[in-house]
Amino acid sequence: MSEVSAAPRMSLWHTLLRHDLPASIVVFLVALPLSLGIAVASGAPVAAGLIAAVVGGVVAGALGGSVLQVSGPAAGLTVVVAEAIAQFGWATTCFIGAAAGVLQILFGLSRIARSALAVAPVVVHAMLAGIGITIALQQLHVLFGSRSQSTAFANIAAIPDGLMNLHLGGAAIGIVVIAVMLGWKYLPARVRVVPGPLAAVVIGTLLSLFVIDIERITITGSVFDALQLPQLPTGDWFAVSLTVVTIALIASVESLLSAVAVDKMHSGQRTGFDRELIGQGSANVVSGLVGGLPITGVIVRSATNVSAGARTRASAVLHGVWILLFAVVLVGLVEQVPKAALAGLLIVIGMNLVKLAHIRLARRTGELFVYVTTVVAVVFTNLLEGVLIGLAVAFALLLWRVVRVQISAAALPDGRWHVHLDGSATFLALPKLTGELAKVPAGADVTVEMAVDFLDHAAVEAIEDWRRQHETTGGAVEFIEIGSARMEGTADAPPSRGFGRAAIEDLLGPWRPHGTGVDKVTAGIAAFHRRHAHVVRPHLDHLHDSQDPDSFFLTCSDSRIVPNVITNSGPGDLFTVRNVGNLVPVRGDDSVEAALSFALAQLSVRSVVVCGHSSCGAMKSLLHDAEPGGGLSSWLRHAEPSLRRFRAGHPVAVAARALGYEEVDQLGMVNVAMQLETLHRHPAVRRALRERGITLSGLFFDIAGARVLEVTVDGVRAIDDRAALAVR
């Protein structure tokens, strides 16, 4: 027992020492300058950033649902924390952070974590961009050697004055830090072993030794001296509650989005989102109680953790331990860091939150207005108002997309009028709908094409009233309905939206309404004219004088086989011949011979395909020696070679049996292979193979699974979208 249990322990220690320990050191080196910079940017005590980094690493790392996510103070919370400190003071802000953590724990316990991911990504991207711009504007003045202002307007207005009173030494150090941060990725890999942020701050600190009168970070006492209990608010509980909710929501959304991104970077254990919120909330409670900044999952540190080779949550925990040791033992080094160096670091971090990829995505998806509006609102109002404005604009855009309808009316060259409706036809579209319908002159013949996914009673009533009025003037109105919402039956039930199934239902089930015999045929023809004829007509226009099919397609007469559906082909693609059992008679049947010769010689088809299917009645009769009577008995004699080869253990039968098919289907696949052999011997086929290199293919349609297999002369295999159907 001890030997068995020792193996997992050895494996765990090997993983810890080989992967997690080195990764934790790399993450520590990245997190240290970022934590200092975020504390400075927030207006909090510098030690608060170190405390938050320690708590984020140890508590969130140990309790969170993401194994490889690293948590700590984040740029995404900088603006709202700075506002809280300015309004309530640092001690009350600690209480707010702890209260936000309690709210996050409640989020996790109520299992609503995934709902936080329902926030429109464009708003989240724009929120981060707005935060980045705000940070950059604030830190620009620190780089100048002056003080940042309270609003973005004030920071922009103060730029000329900051330039006039520029502290050249501090500005030079900040610019060097920015240059190092931007250029670090272009250096050789052996140099980039050192994290860029750490290298930039170290270089800036060393340069500052040669600069007189430069402002540096100050820490009063050790990090333990900075530990403090939060203070209860003295008033304005509504504003406090609003800030608590804001921090809780931003920290939760940012942590969950970061966890999703981290999951995409590795193939290990996936994130438990509810547990992640509980872990993040617990870390914020602890951080707030001991005087640390609010915490969230940070994608920069997490991505570094993954790329450094971390395997377990031990890496995140250890990085917090290293920050604690550094803060206790080497606090003097921290006090040598100039604020201008951290300002340069934060300017780059802030501008990195404005990602060109997000802007391009917003442009491609038609959400650029939402993105720009949210960014401007976050920068020039405040974070909460900006996000709410962005969500409102995103919702308005969604509503507009859902209810909008494209309507046009135009005269055709033949004198008819064409009215087109596309989208959601609701009462909101009535002004545009009635306006377009009014363009149609009295007495004109009209085709109304409706490709709508939602149709309410107001729109139906308006269309019907117009139709009746137009027909009284002598005009004819033809409706073509190709959308998922139809006018028929709208008076019998509330309107509903349907997507996706309408086309396939029309394609495969047009005769499902009641009726028999010729009634079903005529009903189907009427539906074709109403819904599909105008769509097919342009494709048939170039085929009205001649045909140019790609394939000769021989298949069974079975009504369940629809060749153009299972091959995803259209009019003019297949020269189809059907008979019972998809047989190629050696002699005694002129129809297959005539069709094959015509297709090869006159139409120059490029492939010949034989397609069988499951549960074939012909194969059942053949296998069970049934006597179907009439001409069918003599016809099935053409398939007797297939039966003999099946009973002799044809390789195709063996392959079909291995796939779990029953005997009837095994025989059906063998029959396809035998028809391929017959075609290989056919003089016209042999000549086409030799002269034009046509392909000869066998298919088998599994009706129950709606799946098509390829059958060759010696086996069976599945078909995917990359496979070539060719047996030369």
C-alpha atoms as one frame of an Amber mdcrd trajectory, in Angstrom:
protein
   0.000   0.000   0.000   2.815   2.413   0.859   4.473   1.822  -2.523   1.220
   2.489  -4.337   0.547   5.716  -2.443   4.144   6.861  -2.800   3.892   7.038
  -6.602   1.238   9.783  -6.677   3.181  11.739  -4.039   6.346  11.522  -6.121
   4.434  12.609  -9.220   2.955  15.559  -7.323   6.353  16.688  -6.053   7.833
  16.245  -9.532   5.121  18.475 -11.026   5.595  21.038  -8.277   9.371  21.243
  -8.575   9.622  20.822 -12.360   6.748  23.038 -13.503   4.890  25.008 -10.828
   7.849  26.347  -8.863   9.631  27.920 -11.876   6.323  29.250 -13.209   5.501
  30.862  -9.855   8.781  32.781  -9.896   8.096  34.121 -13.404   4.570  35.190
 -12.422   5.939  36.839  -9.251   8.360  38.909 -11.334   5.501  40.055 -13.585
   3.034  40.684 -10.767   5.331  42.723  -8.523   5.680  45.889 -10.653   2.064
  45.659 -11.830   0.783  45.512  -8.247   2.851  48.540  -7.266   1.736  50.505
 -10.306  -1.964  49.746  -9.826  -1.778  50.823  -6.176  -0.201  54.110  -7.198
  -2.738  54.656  -9.987  -5.635  53.949  -7.602  -4.400  56.475  -5.053  -4.159
  53.727  -2.427  -1.204  53.037  -0.133   1.540  51.290  -2.100   1.543  48.401
   0.373  -2.139  47.804  -0.418  -1.132  46.583  -3.862   1.346  44.108  -2.374
  -1.205  42.889   0.179  -3.781  42.349  -2.561  -1.235  40.450  -4.665  -0.404
  38.157  -1.738  -4.063  37.505  -0.873  -5.025  37.077  -4.529  -2.295  34.510
  -5.056  -2.826  32.502  -1.866  -6.590  32.721  -1.225  -8.017  32.975  -4.759
  -5.356  30.578  -6.039  -6.257  27.963  -3.434 -10.055  28.338  -3.478 -10.856
  29.463  -7.028 -12.410  27.326  -9.723  -9.722  28.005 -12.344  -6.617  25.931
 -11.737  -4.191  28.174 -13.616  -5.739  31.629 -13.183  -3.683  34.137 -11.180
  -5.510  36.868  -9.261  -4.485  40.193  -7.783  -5.085  43.933  -8.128  -6.155
  44.678 -11.684  -6.192  47.676 -13.995  -9.881  47.060 -14.687 -10.775  48.149
 -11.142  -8.378  51.091 -10.935 -10.843  53.799 -11.917 -13.701  52.730  -9.661
 -11.327  52.200  -6.701  -9.793  55.636  -7.227 -13.290  57.167  -7.236 -14.184
  55.273  -4.055 -11.030  56.447  -2.270 -11.668  60.041  -3.315 -15.293  59.899
  -2.137 -15.139  57.711   0.981 -11.486  57.469   2.010  -9.145  54.485   2.024
 -10.415  52.753   5.179 -14.040  52.779   3.970 -12.914  51.604   0.521 -11.458
  48.529   2.254 -14.915  47.889   3.744 -16.438  48.287   0.264 -13.960  45.750
  -1.160 -14.801  43.239   1.587 -18.553  43.773   1.061 -18.101  43.251  -2.690
 -16.382  39.966  -1.849 -19.379  38.855   0.229 -21.624  39.671  -2.730 -19.389
  37.620  -5.025 -19.617  34.652  -2.657 -23.409  34.958  -2.781 -23.201  35.022
  -6.589 -21.224  31.787  -6.503 -23.492  30.055  -3.988 -26.590  30.992  -6.002
 -25.013  29.391  -9.093 -25.517  32.374 -11.371 -21.882  32.623 -12.434 -22.522
  31.775 -16.077 -25.137  34.512 -16.332 -22.354  37.062 -15.832 -20.959  35.892
 -19.171 -24.168  37.111 -20.840 -22.868  40.692 -20.783 -22.277  41.780 -24.370
 -18.558  41.203 -25.118 -18.367  44.476 -27.042 -19.372  46.357 -23.869 -16.754
  44.505 -21.809 -14.068  45.208 -24.418 -15.088  48.873 -24.574 -15.178  49.116
 -20.767 -11.602  47.862 -20.571 -10.562  50.245 -23.334 -12.183  53.162 -21.495
 -10.392  52.168 -18.299  -7.119  51.960 -20.204  -7.542  55.426 -21.694  -8.459
  56.844 -18.274  -5.359  55.276 -16.691  -3.143  56.577 -19.494  -4.543  60.127
 -19.138  -3.983  60.072 -15.373  -0.467  58.637 -15.507   0.584  60.985 -18.272
   0.624  63.798 -15.710   2.617  61.675 -13.256   5.145  61.149 -16.041   5.214
  64.951 -16.562   6.045  65.336 -12.871   2.693  66.904 -11.931  -0.520  65.619
 -10.341  -3.342  63.900 -12.238  -6.753  65.568 -12.214 -10.079  64.136 -11.075
 -11.776  63.886 -14.499 -10.795  63.028 -18.049 -11.810  66.518 -19.219  -9.524
  68.064 -16.623  -6.649  65.731 -17.487  -6.941  66.583 -21.192  -7.199  70.310
 -20.456  -4.120  70.165 -18.189  -1.847  68.547 -20.794  -0.485  71.860 -22.197
   0.319  73.097 -18.698   1.975  69.771 -17.850   4.182  70.045 -20.903   5.146
  73.613 -20.004   6.248  72.512 -16.510   7.751  69.196 -17.561  10.194  67.456
 -15.203  12.742  66.387 -17.800  14.418  63.679 -15.712  11.187  61.950 -14.718
   9.743  62.244 -18.237  12.909  60.736 -19.723  12.736  57.765 -17.337   9.052
  57.232 -18.133   9.727  57.347 -21.867  12.558  54.825 -21.482  10.221  52.501
 -19.569   7.603  52.848 -22.325  10.233  52.127 -24.995  11.456  49.031 -23.129
   7.905  47.735 -22.672   7.039  48.227 -26.335  10.297  46.839 -27.704  10.831
  43.917 -25.326   8.932  41.438 -27.525  11.376  42.062 -30.383  14.433  41.038
 -28.377  15.964  37.535 -28.556  14.181  34.782 -26.646  17.052  34.312 -24.193
  16.692  37.964 -23.167  12.901  37.730 -22.883  13.296  35.133 -20.144  13.197
  38.197 -17.894   9.606  39.594 -17.898   9.289  42.876 -19.772   7.545  44.844
 -16.964  10.256  43.872 -14.468  13.050  44.765 -16.877  11.443  48.124 -17.663
  11.052  49.076 -13.986  14.588  47.920 -13.107  16.077  49.925 -15.983  14.009
  52.960 -15.034  15.069  52.640 -11.386  18.752  52.389 -12.297  18.510  55.461
 -14.517  16.786  57.370 -11.718  19.958  57.063  -9.620  21.476  59.672 -11.912
  18.511  62.055 -11.669  18.283  64.677  -8.927  15.024  65.517  -7.211  12.804
  62.744  -8.560   9.723  61.510  -6.721   9.875  57.890  -5.568   7.505  55.393
  -4.004   7.190  55.683  -0.241   6.217  52.888   2.131   5.883  53.747   5.795
   7.195  50.778   7.765   6.897  47.164   6.633   3.966  45.586   4.838   2.727
  44.331   8.212   2.485  47.920   9.403   0.113  48.588   6.492  -2.348  45.944
   7.693  -5.493  47.645   8.940  -9.127  46.902   9.615 -11.750  48.542   7.385
 -13.921  51.385   8.552 -17.706  51.435   8.364 -19.203  54.195   6.215 -20.410
  57.234   8.117 -23.194  58.090   5.688 -24.559  57.972   2.107 -25.178  54.231
   2.223 -26.812  54.332  -1.201 -23.579  55.527  -2.827 -21.624  52.945  -0.836
 -23.997  50.153  -1.907 -23.760  51.242  -5.524 -19.959  51.105  -5.353 -20.094
  47.648  -3.729 -22.293  46.318  -6.519 -20.101  47.973  -9.171 -16.892  46.417
  -7.833 -18.546  43.024  -7.365 -19.932  42.969 -10.904 -16.767  44.219 -12.606
 -14.529  41.887 -10.606 -16.841  38.935 -11.313 -17.198  39.545 -15.038 -13.492
  40.232 -15.506 -12.527  37.121 -13.508 -14.908  34.877 -15.433 -13.871  36.242
 -18.823 -10.231  35.809 -17.851 -10.953  32.231 -16.747 -12.604  31.489 -20.092
  -9.544  32.854 -21.900  -7.212  30.792 -19.703  -9.201  27.627 -20.454  -8.481
  28.191 -24.130  -4.744  28.266 -23.439  -4.401  24.792 -21.934  -5.933  21.322
 -22.148  -6.180  20.605 -18.430  -9.037  20.902 -15.957 -11.787  23.339 -16.964
 -12.956  26.207 -14.760 -15.756  25.731 -12.237 -17.360  29.161 -12.627 -19.387
  29.152  -9.419 -16.361  28.036  -7.411 -14.288  30.726  -9.114 -16.664  33.419
  -7.860 -16.552  31.951  -4.360 -12.745  31.966  -4.477 -12.586  35.524  -5.815
 -15.125  36.689  -3.248 -13.209  35.056  -0.409 -10.006  36.776  -1.549 -11.748
  40.154  -1.679 -13.183  39.661   1.817  -9.720  38.869   3.195  -8.022  41.657
   1.227 -10.561  44.233   2.381 -10.285  43.133   6.003  -6.473  43.480   6.077
  -6.123  46.683   4.039  -5.576  45.430   0.489  -6.941  46.534  -2.873  -9.917
  44.717  -4.486  -8.921  41.612  -6.419  -9.890  39.998  -9.696  -8.554  37.391
 -12.060  -5.857  39.021 -14.218  -5.325  37.776 -17.767  -1.743  39.121 -18.027
  -0.528  37.158 -15.004  -2.663  34.124 -15.899  -1.334  33.978 -19.465   2.201
  34.274 -18.094   1.454  31.411 -15.698   0.273  29.135 -18.510   3.112  30.003
 -20.873   5.641  29.452 -18.073   4.490  25.841 -17.818   2.348  25.792 -14.659
   0.343  22.605 -14.162  -1.538  23.114 -10.865  -2.874  25.878  -8.630   0.336
  25.649  -6.586   1.975  28.125  -8.967  -0.549  30.878  -8.194  -0.291  30.214
  -4.459   3.505  30.255  -4.505   3.647  33.514  -6.445   1.723  35.109  -3.566
   4.217  33.678  -1.097   7.150  35.171  -3.049   5.498  38.612  -3.084   5.016
  38.402   0.690   8.681  37.494   1.247   9.793  40.323  -1.037   7.521  42.849
   0.698   8.906  41.872   4.098  12.584  41.460   3.331  13.238  43.825   0.414
  10.874  46.704   1.031  13.828  49.092   0.738  14.206  48.201  -2.941  10.589
  49.126  -3.577  11.208  52.614  -2.215  13.913  53.166  -4.848  11.381  52.857
  -7.699  10.537  56.295  -9.187   6.876  57.090  -9.761   7.712  58.138 -13.329
   8.850  54.564 -14.064   5.559  53.157 -12.797   3.709  55.850 -14.757   5.387
  54.690 -17.980   4.522  51.105 -17.099   0.877  51.979 -16.438   0.556  54.034
 -19.628   1.580  50.982 -21.657  -0.717  48.707 -19.626  -3.590  51.143 -20.104
  -3.114  51.481 -23.838  -2.791  47.705 -24.153  -6.381  47.509 -22.906  -7.374
  49.257 -26.151  -7.034  46.348 -28.538  -7.201  46.846 -32.300  -8.557  43.308
 -32.639 -11.583  44.281 -30.540 -12.162  47.398 -32.648 -11.943  45.396 -35.883
 -14.330  42.796 -34.465 -16.810  45.486 -33.464 -16.596  46.952 -36.957 -17.123
  43.586 -38.650 -20.107  42.727 -36.454 -21.741  46.132 -36.852 -21.202  47.048
 -33.169 -18.638  49.816 -33.601 -21.143  52.451 -32.472 -21.722  50.500 -29.230
 -17.965  50.224 -28.699 -17.242  53.908 -29.286 -20.218  55.055 -27.209 -19.190
  52.881 -24.265 -15.557  54.019 -24.408 -16.516  57.698 -24.499 -19.058  57.230
 -21.702 -16.584  55.381 -19.448 -13.872  57.993 -20.022 -15.993  61.129 -19.614
 -18.604  60.073 -17.043 -17.663  57.230 -14.713 -17.279  53.480 -14.977 -20.767
  52.438 -13.839 -22.612  55.033 -15.898 -20.447  54.258 -18.907 -21.153  50.532
 -18.733 -24.886  51.116 -18.235 -24.938  53.449 -21.250 -23.046  50.850 -23.284
 -25.457  48.085 -22.275 -28.430  50.312 -23.128 -27.016  51.064 -26.584 -26.187
  47.366 -27.135 -29.729  46.403 -26.137 -31.184  49.059 -28.439 -29.063  47.712
 -31.298 -30.229  44.180 -30.529 -33.856  45.306 -30.433 -33.432  47.132 -33.723
 -31.897  44.047 -35.337 -34.646  41.802 -34.009 -37.588  43.933 -35.108 -36.212
  45.535 -38.234 -37.506  44.545 -41.657 -36.186  45.379 -45.109 -38.998  46.305
 -47.478 -38.701  47.297 -51.118 -41.055  47.622 -54.060 -39.786  47.872 -57.639
 -40.989  47.375 -61.183 -39.535  44.461 -63.175 -38.611  44.630 -66.883 -41.682
  42.555 -67.835 -44.044  45.081 -66.256 -44.739  43.113 -63.077 -43.956  44.587
 -59.681 -41.862  42.861 -57.057 -42.328  43.568 -53.342 -39.710  42.076 -50.990
 -39.976  41.723 -47.190 -37.007  40.408 -45.219 -36.661  40.358 -41.427 -39.284
  40.725 -38.698 -42.605  42.141 -39.876 -44.259  43.792 -36.874 -46.444  46.809
 -36.174 -43.220  48.846 -35.938 -42.697  48.271 -39.655 -46.174  49.457 -40.694
 -45.135  52.987 -41.760 -42.419  51.645 -44.048 -44.565  48.709 -45.215 -47.548
  50.809 -46.196 -45.270  53.367 -47.823 -43.611  50.770 -50.071 -46.909  49.074
 -50.931 -48.323  52.456 -51.936 -45.682  52.658 -54.692 -47.351  49.778 -56.592
 -49.619  51.289 -59.271 -53.261  50.247 -59.450 -53.952  47.283 -61.717 -50.358
  46.021 -61.763 -49.549  42.339 -61.302 -47.466  41.935 -58.133 -45.247  39.250
 -56.639 -44.869  39.644 -52.871 -41.800  37.774 -51.642 -41.811  37.294 -47.857
 -38.615  36.031 -46.213 -39.659  36.931 -42.671 -38.860  35.169 -39.410 -41.574
  36.930 -37.360 -44.987  38.105 -38.466 -47.476  39.709 -36.117 -51.173  40.242
 -36.692 -50.818  43.959 -37.404 -48.474  43.291 -40.327 -50.675  40.472 -41.679
 -53.763  42.659 -41.479 -52.010  45.515 -43.292 -50.831  43.197 -46.071 -54.227
  41.544 -46.450 -56.052  44.891 -46.542 -53.654  46.102 -49.247 -54.097  42.856
 -51.228 -57.887  43.121 -51.195 -57.770  46.783 -52.205 -55.243  46.123 -54.982
 -57.232  43.238 -56.443 -60.322  45.450 -56.697 -58.343  47.620 -59.122 -57.758
  44.633 -61.420 -54.271  43.741 -60.237 -53.169  40.183 -59.397 -51.183  39.489
 -56.222 -49.003  36.381 -55.857 -47.443  35.581 -52.472 -44.159  33.722 -52.177
 -43.368  32.822 -48.549 -39.893  31.442 -47.955 -39.322  32.539 -44.376 -40.027
  30.606 -41.203 -43.083  32.764 -40.392 -46.107  32.334 -42.687 -49.339  34.276
 -43.087 -51.398  31.099 -43.074 -52.754  30.390 -39.596 -51.640  33.654 -37.975
 -55.229  34.329 -36.901 -55.421  31.013 -35.039 -52.487  31.408 -32.630 -50.172
  34.030 -31.142 -47.256  34.998 -33.375 -44.045  33.037 -32.784 -40.524  33.155
 -34.064 -38.989  30.125 -35.730 -35.525  29.690 -37.153 -33.658  26.957 -38.923
 -36.243  24.234 -39.460 -38.508  26.052 -41.910 -36.411  25.348 -44.999 -35.848
  21.658 -44.262 -39.495  21.184 -43.292 -40.549  22.673 -46.622 -37.983  20.585
 -48.458 -38.696  17.210 -46.901 -42.241  17.472 -45.613 -44.372  19.490 -48.051
 -47.190  16.933 -48.078 -47.753  16.598 -44.364 -51.087  18.451 -44.471 -54.113
  16.193 -44.870 -55.075  14.997 -48.326 -54.666  12.005 -50.617 -53.613  11.197
 -54.149 -53.750  13.992 -56.644 -54.791  16.454 -53.942 -51.397  16.112 -52.320
 -49.624  16.502 -55.642 -51.505  19.658 -56.564 -51.074  21.044 -53.056 -47.362
  20.426 -53.328 -47.212  22.135 -56.700 -49.059  25.132 -55.300 -46.621  25.296
 -52.373 -43.691  25.055 -54.810 -45.031  27.948 -56.853 -45.663  29.978 -53.718
 -42.418  29.324 -51.854 -39.657  28.001 -54.072 -40.273  28.526 -57.795 -38.868
  32.052 -57.836 -35.781  30.850 -55.983 -35.176  27.981 -58.399 -36.014  30.004
 -61.514 -32.688  31.907 -61.752 -30.743  28.640 -61.426 -32.759  27.071 -64.226
 -32.467  30.036 -66.553 -29.149  28.905 -68.055 -30.376  25.309 -68.273 -33.525
  25.841 -70.319 -31.809  24.883 -73.625 -29.300  22.271 -72.459 -28.028  20.359
 -69.457 -24.532  19.795 -68.121 -24.764  17.362 -65.188 -21.659  16.461 -63.235
 -22.692  12.902 -62.330 -24.630   9.910 -63.568 -26.469   8.874 -60.394 -27.981
   5.394 -60.187 -30.057   4.761 -57.087 -33.038   2.794 -55.807 -36.647   3.694
 -56.523 -37.310   3.827 -52.779 -39.296   6.981 -51.920 -37.097   7.714 -48.904
 -34.054   8.484 -51.047 -33.809  12.076 -52.284 -30.541  12.253 -54.283 -30.205
  16.048 -54.406 -30.691  16.298 -50.642 -28.135  13.693 -49.574 -25.557  15.024
 -52.057 -26.320  18.711 -51.378 -26.761  19.326 -55.108 -29.235  21.284 -57.179
 -31.030  21.314 -60.525 -28.776  20.239 -63.387 -26.158  18.547 -61.192 -27.288
  14.905 -61.316 -28.427  12.777 -64.255 -30.502  10.392 -62.156 -31.679   6.879
 -62.995 -33.742   4.910 -60.486 -34.764   1.287 -60.365 -35.610  -1.307 -57.737
 -32.390  -2.266 -55.970 -30.127   0.201 -57.885 -29.029  -2.532 -60.302 -26.920
  -2.482 -63.474 -28.240  -5.438 -65.508 -25.677  -7.161 -67.680 -28.368  -7.843
 -70.246 -32.111  -7.635 -70.651 -32.725  -3.973 -69.695 -32.283  -1.189 -72.200
 -33.267   1.702 -69.925 -30.129   1.666 -67.744 -27.941   0.971 -70.783 -29.466
   3.829 -72.748 -29.205   6.306 -69.865 -25.603   5.349 -69.082 -24.492   5.591
 -72.713 -26.265   8.954 -73.162 -24.730  10.377 -69.972 -21.194   9.307 -70.912
 -21.250  10.014 -74.649 -23.602  12.978 -74.990 -23.447  14.715 -71.609 -19.807
  13.885 -70.787 -20.530  13.392 -67.082 -17.450  13.443 -64.919 -18.467  10.734
 -62.453 -20.675   7.670 -62.202 -22.264   6.971 -58.805 -24.211   3.964 -57.520
 -26.173   4.604 -54.319 -27.846   1.933 -52.185 -29.651   2.400 -48.891 -30.604
   0.737 -45.618 -33.777  -1.348 -45.142 -34.031  -1.927 -48.896 -37.110  -3.982
 -49.823 -35.363  -5.520 -52.819 -32.495  -6.741 -50.627 -34.960  -8.157 -48.078
 -36.742 -10.154 -50.770 -33.414 -11.352 -52.147 -32.001 -12.352 -48.756 -35.077
 -14.222 -47.581 -35.794 -15.918 -50.941 -39.175 -14.206 -51.134 -41.242 -14.451
 -54.299 -42.633 -10.962 -54.837 -44.346 -12.080 -58.044 -44.882 -10.290 -61.316
 -41.977  -8.704 -63.102 -40.159  -8.042 -59.840 -39.085 -11.675 -59.448 -37.380
 -11.717 -62.825 -35.848  -8.286 -62.165 -34.236  -9.389 -58.896 -32.383 -12.158
 -60.728 -29.982  -9.410 -61.780 -29.010  -9.141 -58.089 -28.317 -12.843 -57.501
 -24.523 -12.395 -58.011 -24.624  -9.949 -55.119 -26.342 -12.520 -52.893 -23.784
 -15.214 -53.777 -20.831 -12.925 -53.009 -22.472 -11.848 -49.737 -22.850 -15.475
 -48.588 -19.248 -16.150 -49.617 -18.031 -13.487 -47.179 -17.417 -10.458 -49.382
 -14.981  -7.952 -47.742 -17.652  -5.253 -47.837 -19.994  -7.476 -45.808 -17.246
  -8.042 -43.242 -16.624  -4.299 -42.972 -20.353  -3.542 -42.673 -20.730  -6.192
 -39.964 -17.889  -4.603 -38.016 -19.771  -1.289 -38.153 -22.840  -2.956 -36.601
 -25.071  -3.233 -39.651 -27.557  -6.115 -39.962 -27.572  -8.651 -42.789 -30.018
  -6.809 -45.065 -27.837  -3.688 -45.004 -24.673  -5.770 -45.373 -26.189  -7.262
 -48.531 -27.182  -3.771 -49.706 -23.572  -2.590 -49.420 -22.258  -5.707 -51.161
 -24.787  -5.061 -53.922 -23.362  -1.542 -54.435 -19.847  -3.005 -54.659 -21.039
  -5.591 -57.211 -22.649  -2.897 -59.387 -19.325  -1.025 -59.316 -17.586  -4.184
 -60.570 -20.172  -4.502 -63.341 -19.658  -0.874 -64.349 -15.879  -1.345 -64.378
 -16.419  -4.007 -67.064 -18.844  -1.896 -69.113 -17.208  -0.844 -72.428 -18.463
   2.749 -72.322 -17.334   3.196 -68.725 -13.920   1.662 -69.412 -13.440   3.995
 -72.347 -14.437   7.040 -70.271 -12.091   5.956 -67.478  -9.240   5.615 -69.929
  -9.862   8.717 -72.032 -11.354  11.233 -69.601 -10.424   9.896 -66.170 -13.966
   9.879 -64.822 -14.516   8.731 -61.251 -16.582   5.704 -60.282 -18.069   5.829
 -56.768 -20.366   3.841 -54.508 -22.563   5.265 -51.754 -24.823   3.799 -49.078
 -27.460   5.942 -47.375 -28.243   4.950 -43.782 -31.821   6.196 -43.460 -32.064
   5.952 -39.663 -28.929   8.023 -39.103 -29.279  10.226 -42.208 -25.635   9.372
 -42.879 -23.939   8.530 -46.178 -21.090   5.993 -46.339 -18.677   5.332 -49.170
 -18.634   1.794 -50.551 -15.659   0.595 -52.588 -15.110  -2.772 -54.210 -13.353
  -3.979 -51.073 -14.590  -1.962 -48.072 -16.753   0.692 -46.419 -15.769   3.972
 -44.814 -17.363   7.101 -43.386 -17.353  10.303 -45.425 -16.459  13.709 -44.035
 -16.231  17.038 -45.789 -12.542  16.550 -46.622 -12.819  13.069 -48.170 -12.771
  12.527 -51.928 -15.357  10.121 -53.306 -13.252   8.431 -55.925 -12.352   4.841
 -56.736 -10.233   4.882 -59.858
